[in-house]
Amino acid sequence: MPLSEHEQRMLDEIESALYAEDPKFVSSVSKQRVGRPNARRQWQAALLLLLGLALLVGGLMVDIQVGELKILSLVGFFVMFAGGLLLLLAPRGGAESASSGGGGKKKQSSKGSLSSRMEDRFNRRFHQDGH
């Protein structure tokens, strides 16, 4: 569903205020790749998926069980599951986003002040329009 003209105008104002407030943050966010994890993470996930598949199939062929449970196949399933999670939940944009270190507190304090100002501005405009 598309945004109304009023919502689009407000979104544009928020965006321009963010550019004015913290251009360094805006440039760092806009440079990150959103769609895919980095190539190294893809290879790790692919190897885990293949290893898990090999263990799963190998567990069906080898008779290592506890009761009715085939242990090697179960381990293979969990290795495949871990590979899938690694691929799906990987931080986007590579290792830079994971190694921010202690810089998060500084960004959060400026983000808090920006967000509170934006919220106040939104509330003023929303109530001025008669909603």
C-alpha positions as CSV (number, residue, x, y, z in Angstrom):
1,M,0.0,0.0,0.0
2,P,1.6,3.3,-1.0
3,L,2.1,6.2,1.4
4,S,-0.3,9.1,1.5
5,E,1.1,12.5,0.4
6,H,1.2,13.6,4.0
7,E,3.1,10.5,5.1
8,Q,5.6,10.8,2.2
9,R,6.2,14.5,3.1
10,M,6.8,13.6,6.7
11,L,9.2,10.8,5.7
12,D,11.1,13.1,3.5
13,E,11.4,15.6,6.4
14,I,12.7,12.9,8.7
15,E,15.2,11.8,6.1
16,S,16.5,15.4,5.5
17,A,16.7,15.9,9.3
18,L,18.8,12.8,9.6
19,Y,21.1,13.9,6.8
20,A,21.6,17.3,8.5
21,E,22.0,15.7,12.0
22,D,24.5,12.9,11.3
23,P,25.8,12.7,7.7
24,K,28.5,10.3,8.7
25,F,26.0,7.8,10.0
26,V,23.8,8.2,6.9
27,S,26.8,7.5,4.6
28,S,27.9,4.4,6.5
29,V,24.3,3.0,6.5
30,S,23.8,3.7,2.8
31,K,27.1,2.0,1.9
32,Q,26.1,-1.3,3.5
33,R,24.8,-4.1,1.4
34,V,21.3,-5.0,2.5
35,G,20.5,-8.0,0.4
36,R,23.2,-10.6,1.0
37,P,25.8,-11.6,3.5
38,N,29.4,-11.5,2.5
39,A,31.0,-14.2,0.3
40,R,33.0,-15.8,3.2
41,R,29.8,-16.2,5.2
42,Q,28.1,-17.8,2.2
43,W,30.9,-20.3,1.7
44,Q,30.9,-21.2,5.4
45,A,27.1,-21.8,5.3
46,A,27.4,-23.8,2.1
47,L,30.0,-26.0,3.6
48,L,28.0,-26.6,6.7
49,L,24.9,-27.4,4.6
50,L,26.9,-30.0,2.5
51,L,28.6,-31.5,5.6
52,G,25.2,-31.8,7.3
53,L,23.7,-33.4,4.2
54,A,26.6,-35.9,4.1
55,L,26.1,-36.8,7.7
56,L,22.4,-37.1,7.3
57,V,22.7,-39.5,4.4
58,G,25.7,-41.3,5.9
59,G,23.7,-41.8,9.1
60,L,21.0,-43.6,7.2
61,M,23.6,-46.0,5.7
62,V,25.6,-46.6,8.9
63,D,23.9,-48.4,11.7
64,I,24.8,-46.2,14.6
65,Q,21.6,-45.8,16.7
66,V,20.4,-45.4,20.2
67,G,17.2,-47.2,20.4
68,E,15.3,-46.2,17.3
69,L,17.2,-42.9,16.9
70,K,19.9,-42.7,14.3
71,I,22.5,-40.4,16.0
72,L,24.6,-39.6,12.9
73,S,21.6,-38.5,10.9
74,L,20.4,-36.3,13.8
75,V,23.8,-34.7,14.1
76,G,23.7,-34.1,10.3
77,F,20.3,-32.5,10.6
78,F,21.6,-30.1,13.3
79,V,24.7,-29.2,11.2
80,M,22.5,-28.4,8.2
81,F,20.2,-26.4,10.5
82,A,23.2,-24.4,11.8
83,G,24.4,-23.8,8.2
84,G,21.0,-22.4,7.3
85,L,20.8,-20.2,10.3
86,L,24.3,-18.9,9.6
87,L,23.2,-17.9,6.1
88,L,19.9,-16.4,7.2
89,L,21.0,-14.6,10.3
90,A,24.3,-13.4,9.1
91,P,25.0,-9.7,9.8
92,R,24.6,-7.8,6.5
93,G,27.5,-5.9,5.1
94,G,30.3,-8.1,6.3
95,A,32.4,-8.1,9.5
96,E,32.4,-4.3,9.9
97,S,29.0,-4.3,11.5
98,A,29.9,-7.0,14.0
99,S,33.1,-5.3,15.1
100,S,31.8,-1.9,16.1
101,G,33.2,-2.3,19.6
102,G,32.7,0.6,22.0
103,G,31.5,3.1,19.4
104,G,27.8,2.1,19.9
105,K,27.3,4.2,23.0
106,K,28.3,7.4,21.3
107,K,26.0,6.7,18.3
108,Q,23.1,5.7,20.6
109,S,23.2,8.9,22.6
110,S,23.1,11.1,19.5
111,K,20.5,8.7,18.0
112,G,18.4,9.1,21.2
113,S,18.4,12.9,21.0
114,L,17.6,12.8,17.3
115,S,14.8,10.3,17.8
116,S,13.3,12.3,20.7
117,R,13.4,15.5,18.6
118,M,11.8,13.7,15.6
119,E,9.1,12.2,17.8
120,D,8.3,15.7,19.3
121,R,8.2,17.2,15.8
122,F,6.0,14.4,14.6
123,N,3.6,14.8,17.5
124,R,3.4,18.6,17.0
125,R,2.6,18.1,13.3
126,F,0.2,15.3,13.9
127,H,-1.8,17.2,16.4
128,Q,-1.7,20.4,14.3
129,D,-3.4,18.6,11.4
130,G,-6.4,17.8,13.6
131,H,-5.9,14.1,13.9
